[in-house]
């Protein structure tokens, strides 16, 4: 698990998308995926930036799953970008299950905010070798 500094949500989102495209280009497997894990403000901003970047670059995508509720203030979420059979899928899901345990995001690469709970960070780090814990410098 690495610790990195990222200047803003736009750089974070672009880096995550570039990582997904790199994995897609260099690893020939059915399913490729990258996630950004963070609190709702980071995920909301990253989602807006991602949709804008994809639209501006004429990249088709599908919203696969959306579980995002701003009434659940200060929850942790995962913004998951996947490529399945050449199609880009985007999902947002809560990081915590209904039983109050954190989900394991079993993906190719994970960016996780240093503001997330230790339990969530630790669960991802113990089960996934490709995890970067990021600090946003603009905060």
C-alpha positions as CSV (number, residue, x, y, z in Angstrom):
1,X,0.0,0.0,0.0
2,X,1.4,3.4,-1.1
3,X,0.7,6.8,0.2
4,X,0.4,9.6,-2.4
5,X,-0.4,13.3,-2.6
6,X,-2.8,14.4,-5.2
7,X,-3.5,18.1,-5.9
8,X,-7.3,17.9,-6.6
9,X,-10.3,15.7,-7.4
10,X,-9.7,16.4,-11.2
11,X,-6.2,15.0,-11.0
12,X,-7.4,12.1,-8.9
13,X,-10.2,11.2,-11.3
14,X,-8.0,11.5,-14.4
15,X,-5.3,9.4,-12.8
16,X,-7.8,6.7,-11.9
17,X,-9.2,6.7,-15.5
18,X,-5.7,6.6,-16.9
19,X,-4.9,3.6,-14.7
20,X,-8.0,1.8,-15.9
21,X,-7.2,2.4,-19.5
22,X,-3.6,1.3,-18.9
23,X,-4.8,-2.0,-17.3
24,X,-7.2,-2.5,-20.2
25,X,-4.5,-2.0,-22.8
26,X,-1.8,-4.1,-21.2
27,X,-3.7,-6.9,-19.5
28,X,-5.9,-9.2,-21.6
29,X,-8.6,-10.3,-19.2
30,X,-12.4,-10.2,-19.2
31,X,-12.9,-7.7,-16.4
32,X,-10.8,-4.7,-15.5
33,X,-11.7,-2.3,-12.7
34,X,-10.4,0.7,-10.7
35,X,-12.1,2.4,-7.7
36,X,-11.9,5.7,-5.8
37,X,-13.0,5.3,-2.2
38,X,-13.8,8.3,-0.1
39,X,-16.5,10.3,1.6
40,X,-19.5,11.6,-0.4
41,X,-18.0,15.0,-1.2
42,X,-14.9,13.5,-2.9
43,X,-17.0,10.8,-4.7
44,X,-19.6,13.4,-5.8
45,X,-17.0,15.7,-7.3
46,X,-15.0,12.9,-8.9
47,X,-18.2,11.5,-10.5
48,X,-19.0,15.0,-12.0
49,X,-15.5,15.3,-13.3
50,X,-15.5,11.8,-14.7
51,X,-18.8,12.3,-16.6
52,X,-17.6,15.6,-17.9
53,X,-14.3,14.1,-19.1
54,X,-16.0,11.2,-20.8
55,X,-18.5,13.4,-22.5
56,X,-15.9,15.9,-23.7
57,X,-13.8,13.0,-25.1
58,X,-16.9,11.3,-26.7
59,X,-16.4,8.1,-24.7
60,X,-19.5,6.0,-24.2
61,X,-20.3,4.6,-20.8
62,X,-23.1,3.0,-18.8
63,X,-24.2,3.7,-15.3
64,X,-24.2,0.2,-13.9
65,X,-25.2,0.7,-10.3
66,X,-25.9,3.8,-8.3
67,X,-26.4,3.8,-4.5
68,X,-25.6,7.4,-3.5
69,X,-27.8,9.2,-1.1
70,X,-26.7,12.6,0.2
71,X,-29.1,12.2,3.1
72,X,-26.6,9.7,4.5
73,X,-24.3,12.5,5.3
74,X,-20.6,11.6,5.8
75,X,-20.8,8.1,4.5
76,X,-17.9,6.5,2.6
77,X,-18.5,5.4,-1.0
78,X,-16.8,3.7,-3.8
79,X,-16.7,5.1,-7.4
80,X,-16.0,2.0,-9.4
81,X,-15.0,2.2,-13.1
82,X,-14.9,-1.2,-15.0
83,X,-14.4,-2.3,-18.5
84,X,-16.3,-5.5,-19.3
85,X,-16.2,-6.8,-22.9
86,X,-15.0,-3.4,-24.1
87,X,-17.8,-1.5,-22.4
88,X,-17.1,1.2,-19.7
89,X,-19.3,0.8,-16.7
90,X,-19.5,3.2,-13.8
91,X,-21.0,2.4,-10.4
92,X,-21.3,4.2,-7.0
93,X,-21.9,2.1,-4.0
94,X,-21.7,2.5,-0.2
95,X,-18.5,1.2,1.4
96,X,-20.4,-0.1,4.4
97,X,-22.8,-3.1,4.1
98,X,-26.2,-3.2,5.8
99,X,-24.7,-5.3,8.7
100,X,-22.3,-2.3,9.3
101,X,-19.2,-4.1,8.1
102,X,-17.1,-2.6,5.3
103,X,-17.1,-4.1,1.9
104,X,-14.1,-5.6,0.2
105,X,-13.6,-3.9,-3.1
106,X,-11.9,-6.7,-4.9
107,X,-10.6,-4.7,-7.9
108,X,-7.5,-4.3,-10.0
109,X,-6.5,-1.0,-8.4
110,X,-7.9,1.2,-5.6
111,X,-7.4,4.8,-4.6
112,X,-8.6,5.4,-1.1
113,X,-8.8,8.7,0.8
114,X,-6.6,9.0,3.9
115,X,-9.8,10.5,5.5
116,X,-11.6,7.1,5.4
117,X,-11.8,5.0,8.5
118,X,-8.8,2.9,9.4
119,X,-11.0,-0.2,9.2
120,X,-12.0,0.5,5.5
121,X,-8.4,1.3,4.5
122,X,-7.0,-1.7,6.3
123,X,-9.6,-4.1,4.8
124,X,-8.7,-3.0,1.3
125,X,-4.9,-3.0,2.0
126,X,-4.9,-6.5,3.4
127,X,-6.7,-8.0,0.5
128,X,-5.5,-6.0,-2.5
129,X,-1.9,-5.4,-3.4
130,X,-2.7,-2.4,-5.7
131,X,-3.9,0.2,-3.2
132,X,-2.8,3.9,-3.0
133,X,-3.9,5.9,0.0
134,X,-4.2,9.5,-1.2
135,X,-4.3,12.9,0.4
136,X,-5.9,15.7,-1.5
137,X,-3.7,18.8,-1.2
138,X,-6.5,21.3,-2.1
139,X,-8.3,20.6,1.2
